[in-house]
């Protein structure tokens, strides 16, 4: 079941939610604070679930709900004043309570603002000369509403890799033939990045604003995490988690909704909505960030596409590529000529490099009788 559809009972039974509420687990804390930032309307249910878990882990006392809330608030106000006291009993973390209360208060404020706007609207209508001022106010609001969000687009053309910092301090390494688009100042509640191609992310921790990467219809949600996403057009999408916790889901439907741990990845086919979860070779996934091309029994034509992006060249093939031809090899900081020289022996072709044009010639094979 998708976490976004959890009921109170589901939160109570979720092991990661228990870790956050009862133990203050750092990874669980990052995930659930990210979740509540994306789904503030779930704060009330999460608060109820937390109360249940806390009551299950303490002696039974016949307190009303208001008495329990008052008790926790008093502890929260005095907790910072306690110094040098040896902890003799397990204390349930107040961090989860604070986070949930923040978003409950946020929901209340939103409702109050909505009611206030309605009052202003009707007062303006019924005031005799207020019509003029209402017209002016409406124009100002419309102007603000129409103010476009300013986006930044960063690109790495074929043959070039680039490293950059985002407005929140997160780091991005962009592979050849890739681009990202993001809001110039990350002014909203979310830090959204739109990716085309491949990029490695080191996300700056921000418990109040989730970090979302959208790539070909697949969303990756993370806080304080490092991961790689490969999402070139017309190719499967690869999401590989190196550290932290992320949740990967589909924009269009609920077929993909999976939480990853370090060393786990998602391979998704947007066109067919098929996906699978699997372990990955970290050295192979991260090879491109270390100036290394890693071929592991991949089809020859796929290796040509990689070389074109990597070196920014156009490769033409003369003759027929032998059926089932695959290539393997690891090339660290090598020139295109050295790579082609190495591949030509095993794949049996000749090549010629002329500036940004490369020709590969497969001569017809003859049978010696």
C-alpha positions as CSV (number, residue, x, y, z in Angstrom):
1,X,0.0,0.0,0.0
2,X,1.2,3.5,-0.7
3,X,2.3,5.4,2.4
4,X,0.2,8.4,1.2
5,X,-2.9,6.2,1.7
6,X,-2.1,5.1,5.3
7,X,-4.8,5.1,7.9
8,X,-4.2,5.6,11.7
9,X,-3.9,1.8,12.0
10,X,-1.3,1.6,9.2
11,X,0.9,4.2,10.8
12,X,0.8,2.4,14.1
13,X,1.8,-0.9,12.5
14,X,4.6,0.6,10.3
15,X,8.0,-0.4,11.7
16,X,9.7,2.8,10.4
17,X,7.0,5.0,12.0
18,X,7.6,3.2,15.3
19,X,11.3,3.8,15.1
20,X,10.7,7.5,14.6
21,X,8.2,7.9,17.4
22,X,9.7,5.6,20.0
23,X,13.4,5.6,19.2
24,X,14.1,8.9,17.3
25,X,15.9,6.9,14.6
26,X,17.7,9.4,12.3
27,X,16.9,7.7,9.0
28,X,13.3,7.2,10.0
29,X,13.2,10.8,11.1
30,X,14.4,12.1,7.7
31,X,11.9,9.9,5.8
32,X,8.8,10.8,7.9
33,X,9.6,14.5,8.1
34,X,9.9,14.4,4.3
35,X,6.6,12.6,4.0
36,X,4.7,15.0,6.3
37,X,6.1,17.9,4.3
38,X,4.6,16.4,1.2
39,X,1.3,15.3,2.9
40,X,0.5,17.8,5.6
41,X,-3.1,16.7,5.6
42,X,-2.0,13.4,7.2
43,X,-0.7,15.2,10.3
44,X,-3.9,14.5,12.3
45,X,-3.8,10.8,11.6
46,X,-0.1,10.6,12.4
47,X,-0.7,12.5,15.7
48,X,-3.4,9.9,16.6
49,X,-1.1,7.0,15.7
50,X,1.8,8.6,17.8
51,X,-0.5,8.9,20.8
52,X,-1.5,5.2,20.5
53,X,2.2,4.1,20.2
54,X,3.2,6.3,23.2
55,X,0.3,4.9,25.3
56,X,1.2,1.3,24.4
57,X,4.8,1.9,25.7
58,X,3.8,3.5,29.1
59,X,1.8,2.4,32.2
60,X,-1.9,2.7,31.6
61,X,-3.2,6.0,33.0
62,X,-6.8,7.1,32.6
63,X,-6.0,10.6,31.2
64,X,-8.2,12.5,28.8
65,X,-6.8,13.5,25.4
66,X,-6.5,17.2,26.5
67,X,-4.6,16.1,29.7
68,X,-2.2,14.1,27.5
69,X,-1.6,17.0,25.1
70,X,-1.0,19.4,28.1
71,X,1.4,16.9,29.6
72,X,3.5,16.6,26.4
73,X,3.5,20.4,25.8
74,X,4.8,21.0,29.4
75,X,7.6,18.5,28.8
76,X,8.4,20.0,25.4
77,X,8.7,23.5,27.1
78,X,10.9,22.3,29.9
79,X,13.1,19.7,28.1
80,X,15.8,22.3,27.2
81,X,16.2,23.3,30.8
82,X,17.2,19.9,32.0
83,X,21.0,19.7,32.2
84,X,23.3,17.0,33.6
85,X,20.6,14.6,34.7
86,X,21.6,10.9,34.2
87,X,19.1,9.1,32.0
88,X,17.8,6.1,34.0
89,X,14.8,5.2,31.9
90,X,14.1,5.1,28.2
91,X,12.6,8.5,27.1
92,X,10.4,8.6,24.0
93,X,11.6,11.2,21.5
94,X,9.7,14.4,21.4
95,X,11.0,15.1,17.9
96,X,8.1,13.3,16.2
97,X,5.5,15.2,18.3
98,X,7.1,18.6,17.4
99,X,7.1,17.8,13.7
100,X,3.5,16.6,13.6
101,X,2.3,19.6,15.7
102,X,4.0,22.0,13.2
103,X,2.1,20.6,10.3
104,X,-1.2,20.4,12.2
105,X,-0.8,24.1,13.1
106,X,0.1,24.8,9.4
107,X,-3.3,23.2,8.3
108,X,-5.2,25.3,10.9
109,X,-3.5,28.5,9.7
110,X,-4.5,27.6,6.1
111,X,-8.1,27.2,7.1
112,X,-8.0,30.5,9.0
113,X,-6.5,32.3,6.1
114,X,-9.2,30.9,3.8
115,X,-12.0,32.0,6.1
116,X,-10.4,35.5,6.5
117,X,-10.3,35.9,2.7
118,X,-14.1,35.0,2.5
119,X,-14.9,37.7,5.1
120,X,-12.9,40.3,3.3
121,X,-14.6,39.4,0.0
122,X,-18.1,39.9,1.3
123,X,-17.3,43.0,3.3
124,X,-15.9,44.6,0.2
125,X,-19.0,43.7,-1.8
126,X,-21.4,45.4,0.6
127,X,-19.5,48.6,1.4
128,X,-20.9,51.4,-0.8
129,X,-17.7,52.7,-2.3
130,X,-15.7,49.6,-1.6
131,X,-16.3,48.4,-5.1
132,X,-13.5,50.7,-6.4
133,X,-11.0,49.4,-3.8
134,X,-12.1,45.8,-4.4
135,X,-11.4,46.3,-8.1
136,X,-7.9,47.6,-7.4
137,X,-7.2,44.8,-4.9
138,X,-8.3,42.2,-7.4
139,X,-6.0,43.7,-10.0
140,X,-3.1,43.5,-7.6
141,X,-3.9,39.9,-6.6
142,X,-4.2,39.0,-10.3
143,X,-0.8,40.6,-11.0
144,X,0.8,38.6,-8.3
145,X,-0.9,35.4,-9.4
146,X,0.3,35.9,-12.9
147,X,3.9,36.5,-11.9
148,X,5.7,33.5,-13.4
149,X,8.0,31.3,-11.4
150,X,11.6,31.9,-12.6
151,X,13.4,28.7,-13.6
152,X,17.0,27.9,-14.2
153,X,18.1,25.5,-16.9
154,X,21.6,23.9,-16.7
155,X,22.8,21.7,-19.5
156,X,25.9,19.5,-20.2
157,X,26.2,19.0,-24.0
158,X,27.6,15.8,-25.4
159,X,31.3,15.3,-24.5
160,X,31.0,17.5,-21.4
161,X,30.3,16.8,-17.7
162,X,29.6,19.5,-15.2
163,X,29.2,20.0,-11.5
164,X,27.0,22.6,-9.9
165,X,25.3,23.7,-6.7
166,X,21.6,24.3,-6.3
167,X,20.1,27.2,-4.3
168,X,19.8,25.0,-1.2
169,X,23.4,23.9,-1.3
170,X,22.8,20.5,-2.8
171,X,25.4,19.3,-5.3
172,X,24.6,17.9,-8.7
173,X,27.0,16.3,-11.2
174,X,25.5,16.3,-14.7
175,X,26.5,13.6,-17.3
176,X,27.0,14.3,-21.0
177,X,23.8,15.1,-23.0
178,X,21.8,15.9,-19.8
179,X,20.0,18.8,-18.4
180,X,18.1,19.9,-15.2
181,X,15.5,22.6,-14.6
182,X,14.7,24.0,-11.1
183,X,13.1,27.0,-9.4
184,X,15.7,29.8,-9.1
185,X,15.3,30.4,-5.4
186,X,13.5,27.2,-4.1
187,X,10.9,29.5,-2.5
188,X,8.1,27.0,-2.0
189,X,7.6,24.1,0.3
190,X,9.3,21.7,-2.1
191,X,12.7,21.6,-3.8
192,X,11.8,20.3,-7.2
193,X,14.3,19.4,-9.9
194,X,13.4,18.2,-13.4
195,X,16.0,15.9,-15.0
196,X,16.5,14.8,-18.5
197,X,19.5,12.5,-18.9
198,X,21.7,11.3,-16.1
199,X,22.8,13.1,-12.9
200,X,24.3,12.3,-9.5
201,X,22.8,14.2,-6.5
202,X,24.1,14.9,-3.0
203,X,21.1,16.4,-1.3
204,X,21.5,19.0,1.5
205,X,19.4,18.1,4.5
206,X,16.3,20.2,5.1
207,X,13.7,18.5,7.2
208,X,11.0,21.0,6.4
209,X,11.3,20.9,2.6
210,X,11.4,17.6,0.6
211,X,13.8,17.3,-2.4
212,X,12.0,15.9,-5.4
213,X,13.6,14.8,-8.7
214,X,11.1,14.3,-11.6
215,X,12.5,12.3,-14.6
216,X,10.3,10.9,-17.4
217,X,7.3,10.6,-15.1
218,X,9.1,9.0,-12.2
219,X,9.5,11.0,-8.9
220,X,12.3,10.4,-6.4
221,X,11.7,11.9,-3.0
222,X,14.7,12.3,-0.6
223,X,16.2,14.3,2.3
224,X,19.9,14.3,3.1
225,X,20.6,11.6,0.6
226,X,22.9,10.7,-2.3
227,X,21.6,8.9,-5.4
228,X,22.1,8.6,-9.1
229,X,19.3,8.8,-11.7
230,X,19.7,7.8,-15.4
231,X,16.7,8.9,-17.5
232,X,17.6,9.4,-21.1
233,X,14.7,9.5,-23.6
234,X,13.5,6.2,-25.0
235,X,15.6,4.2,-22.4
236,X,14.7,2.5,-19.1
237,X,15.0,4.7,-16.0
238,X,17.5,3.7,-13.4
239,X,17.3,5.1,-9.8
240,X,20.3,4.0,-7.6
241,X,20.4,4.9,-3.9
242,X,23.9,5.3,-2.4
243,X,23.0,6.6,1.1
244,X,19.9,7.6,3.1
245,X,16.3,6.7,2.2
246,X,14.3,7.7,-0.8
247,X,10.7,7.0,-2.0
248,X,10.2,6.4,-5.7
249,X,6.8,6.7,-7.3
250,X,5.0,7.3,-10.6
251,X,3.4,10.6,-11.5
252,X,0.7,9.0,-13.6
253,X,-0.5,6.1,-11.5
254,X,0.1,4.1,-8.3
255,X,1.8,1.1,-9.9
256,X,5.2,2.3,-8.7
257,X,5.5,3.3,-5.0
258,X,8.6,1.9,-3.4
259,X,11.0,2.9,-0.6
260,X,14.7,2.2,-1.2
261,X,17.6,1.4,1.2
262,X,21.3,2.0,0.3
263,X,22.4,-0.4,-2.4
264,X,18.9,-0.8,-3.8
265,X,17.7,0.5,-7.1
266,X,14.6,0.8,-9.4
267,X,14.5,0.0,-13.1
268,X,11.4,1.4,-14.7
269,X,10.0,1.3,-18.2
270,X,7.7,4.4,-18.5
271,X,6.2,3.3,-21.8
272,X,5.0,-0.1,-20.4
273,X,4.6,1.0,-16.7
274,X,6.7,-2.0,-15.8
275,X,9.4,-1.7,-13.0
276,X,11.5,-3.9,-10.8
277,X,13.6,-3.4,-7.6
278,X,17.1,-4.8,-7.6
279,X,20.6,-4.5,-6.2
280,X,23.2,-2.7,-8.3
281,X,27.0,-2.6,-8.8
282,X,28.0,0.7,-7.2
283,X,31.3,0.9,-9.1
284,X,29.5,0.4,-12.4
285,X,26.7,3.0,-11.7
286,X,29.2,5.6,-10.5
287,X,31.9,5.0,-13.1
288,X,30.9,8.0,-15.1
289,X,31.5,10.4,-12.2
290,X,35.1,9.1,-12.1
291,X,35.9,9.6,-15.8
292,X,35.4,5.9,-16.4
293,X,33.4,4.2,-19.2
294,X,32.2,0.8,-18.0
295,X,31.0,-1.7,-20.6
296,X,29.7,-5.0,-19.2
297,X,28.4,-7.3,-22.0
298,X,26.2,-4.6,-23.6
299,X,25.0,-4.6,-27.2
300,X,27.5,-3.0,-29.6
301,X,25.1,-0.4,-30.8
302,X,24.4,0.7,-27.2
303,X,28.1,1.1,-26.6
304,X,28.2,3.4,-29.7
305,X,25.5,5.6,-28.3
306,X,27.4,5.9,-25.0
307,X,30.6,6.9,-26.8
308,X,28.7,9.5,-28.9
309,X,27.4,11.2,-25.7
310,X,30.7,10.8,-23.8
311,X,32.9,12.4,-26.5
312,X,30.4,14.6,-28.4
313,X,31.0,12.9,-31.7
314,X,28.8,11.4,-34.5
315,X,29.6,7.7,-35.3
316,X,28.6,6.2,-38.5
317,X,28.6,2.4,-39.2
318,X,29.5,0.9,-42.6
319,X,28.5,-2.7,-43.2
320,X,26.5,-5.0,-41.0
321,X,27.2,-5.3,-37.2
322,X,27.6,-9.0,-36.4
323,X,24.5,-10.5,-34.9
324,X,24.6,-10.7,-31.1
325,X,27.8,-8.7,-30.8
326,X,28.4,-7.4,-27.3
327,X,31.3,-5.5,-25.8
328,X,32.9,-5.4,-22.4
329,X,35.7,-3.2,-21.0
330,X,36.6,-0.6,-18.4
331,X,38.3,2.6,-19.7
332,X,39.4,5.2,-17.2
333,X,40.2,8.7,-18.6
334,X,41.0,7.2,-22.0
335,X,40.9,8.9,-25.4
336,X,38.3,7.9,-28.0
337,X,41.1,6.6,-30.2
338,X,42.4,4.3,-27.5
339,X,38.9,3.0,-26.7
340,X,38.1,2.2,-30.4
341,X,41.5,0.6,-30.8
342,X,40.8,-1.7,-27.9
343,X,37.3,-2.6,-29.1
344,X,38.4,-3.1,-32.7
345,X,40.4,-6.1,-31.9
346,X,37.6,-8.0,-30.2
347,X,34.8,-6.7,-32.4
348,X,36.8,-7.0,-35.7
349,X,36.2,-3.6,-37.3
350,X,38.3,-0.8,-38.7
351,X,37.7,2.9,-37.8
352,X,38.6,6.4,-38.9
353,X,38.4,9.6,-36.8
354,X,38.0,12.9,-38.5
355,X,37.3,15.8,-36.1
356,X,33.8,15.1,-34.7
357,X,33.0,12.4,-37.3
358,X,33.9,8.7,-36.8
359,X,33.4,5.9,-39.2
360,X,33.4,2.3,-38.2
361,X,33.7,-0.3,-41.0
362,X,32.6,-3.9,-40.6
363,X,34.0,-5.8,-43.6
364,X,32.0,-8.7,-44.9
365,X,33.2,-12.0,-43.4
366,X,34.4,-14.7,-45.8
367,X,34.4,-18.4,-45.2
368,X,37.7,-20.1,-46.1
369,X,37.0,-23.5,-47.6
